[in-house]
């Protein structure tokens, strides 16, 4: 016969260190994304839009 769910013992314990690691990875990724965005904006304002887009286009052309 089946047992009620309230009497079953949990077999998998949730690790708090895994949650902390996941949070650190997410914050690190967000920080890296923000850094890339700030860097791209800085290059845009320094060199102007035409040079910025030409550099991006040349980079894509060399890859493909």
RAGIDA-V138765 format. One record per residue. N is the residue number from 1. RES is the residue in one letter. PSI is psi in whole degrees, -180 to 180 (none if undefined). BURIAL is I if it has 9 or more other ideal C-beta (glycine too) atoms within 8 Angstrom, else O. Layout:
n: {N | N}
res: {RES | RES}
psi: {PSI | PSI}
burial: {BURIAL | BURIAL}
//
This chain:
n: {1 | 2 | 3 | 4 | 5 | 6 | 7 | 8 | 9 | 10 | 11 | 12 | 13 | 14 | 15 | 16 | 17 | 18 | 19 | 20 | 21 | 22 | 23 | 24 | 25 | 26 | 27 | 28 | 29 | 30 | 31 | 32 | 33 | 34 | 35 | 36 | 37 | 38 | 39 | 40 | 41 | 42 | 43 | 44 | 45 | 46 | 47 | 48 | 49 | 50 | 51 | 52 | 53 | 54 | 55 | 56 | 57 | 58 | 59 | 60 | 61 | 62 | 63 | 64}
res: {X | X | X | X | X | X | X | X | X | X | X | X | X | X | X | X | X | X | X | X | X | X | X | X | X | X | X | X | X | X | X | X | X | X | X | X | X | X | X | X | X | X | X | X | X | X | X | X | X | X | X | X | X | X | X | X | X | X | X | X | X | X | X | X}
psi: {148 | 145 | 151 | 150 | -27 | -20 | -8 | 138 | 140 | 135 | -19 | 121 | 136 | 126 | 130 | -25 | -32 | -37 | -40 | -39 | -43 | -42 | -41 | -40 | -43 | -44 | -38 | -42 | -40 | -40 | -42 | -41 | -42 | -39 | -42 | -40 | -43 | -40 | -44 | -40 | -39 | -43 | -38 | -49 | -31 | -47 | -15 | 164 | -38 | -48 | -39 | -48 | -34 | -38 | -43 | -45 | -41 | -37 | -43 | -40 | -37 | -26 | -35 | none}
burial: {O | O | O | O | O | O | O | O | O | O | O | O | O | O | O | O | O | O | I | O | O | O | O | O | O | O | O | O | O | O | O | O | O | O | O | O | O | O | O | O | O | O | I | I | O | O | O | O | O | O | O | I | O | O | I | O | O | O | O | O | O | O | O | O}
//
